Amino acid sequence: MKLPASGEGDVSPAVHHLVKGSAGGVTALFAHATGFHGRVWEPTARRLPGIDGHALDLRGHGDTVMPEGYDYPWAAFGDDILAAVDGLGRSGAGTGSGPVVGIGHSCGGAALVLAEAARPGTFAGLWLFEPAAFPPPAPGEVQHNPLVEPTKRRRPAFPDRSEALRNYTSKSPMDAFDPEVLAAYVEHGFTDEGDHVRLKCRPLDESQVYVSSLVANVYDAMAEVRCPVLLVQGAETPSGRFGKLTSQFPDARLEAHPDLSHFGPLTHPERIAASIRVWLEGLGTRI
């Protein structure tokens, strides 16, 4: 469904109801990584009985379409999150009386941080798997995102979804994705166009998201997030970046899964759901 919104450019993000919860229970808003869409979270949400789960498509992804040439400022992703939360409240699609938590991966995690920093109290807690945020560069250091150029060369179209699925299951990193996650990505990540299907998130747009990441203020925004945060990481980076990010939040702890990659929510939805369940149980004593 499309919910009413008032973010930058009057964008109305598409929000998908993944699982129905109980009255008064927790409402969870899931936010995806760059290049994906909200419904890749469905296999995880199904493993979280009792929650009312919704996932949005950030602008330029899934069913939230943006015009050619848009430069994707990251603050606008935070606007999408706030618009989705507001839209759920106005439409009655959420449970209404229960707390709202944010669950995000990479860019989606960063968007949740930006939203909560812009409007404190929106979320009762945030569960973030490797949010896309980086400490400020050292003096003289030039930052770059190595994904910018390869993404421009991503194959944008296939004869049909079956061919797309065959292609992805034979190539890294998607060959490691959980089959249900990959099937959801292909089913809802392409649009029919004549005699072929085309990625809804266009490669040039995805590349621009990575370009814009270099000037995003996610790191500074973390200090403004007062709700409890669980920062979840996969394999440790040599710089210990996630430890630094954890200390930037006023109220956060770090959970490590050293056998998972950055794509953990897409490769191991059952493990991710287990982490979220335990986190929600602990959060329940604080909200």
Number of C-alpha atoms within 10 A of each C-alpha: 11 15 21 18 21 16 19 15 9 12 20 24 30 24 26 20 19 23 20 18 18 13 15 15 17 23 29 27 28 31 31 27 26 20 23 24 29 29 27 28 29 21 22 24 27 17 18 18 13 17 25 25 28 27 28 31 29 34 24 25 26 26 25 20 17 17 9 10 9 12 14 20 16 21 20 19 26 26 25 28 31 23 24 28 25 16 21 21 14 13 10 9 15 26 22 16 11 18 17 23 23 28 22 26 27 20 27 31 28 31 30 33 33 29 27 25 21 17 14 15 14 20 23 21 28 27 24 26 27 25 26 20 23 18 14 13 9 8 6 6 8 8 12 11 12 10 13 18 15 10 18 16 11 14 12 16 19 17 14 17 21 12 13 20 19 11 13 16 15 11 10 9 12 18 16 17 20 17 16 16 22 20 16 17 21 20 16 18 24 23 19 14 12 8 8 13 19 20 23 23 25 22 20 17 25 21 25 20 22 24 20 16 21 16 12 19 17 24 21 18 19 23 16 18 27 18 21 20 24 22 22 21 24 18 13 16 11 6 8 9 15 23 16 13 21 19 14 18 23 15 16 20 15 15 16 14 14 11 10 16 17 15 18 23 26 26 22 18 23 18 16 19 19 14 15 20 16 11 16 19 10 11 17 13 7 11 11
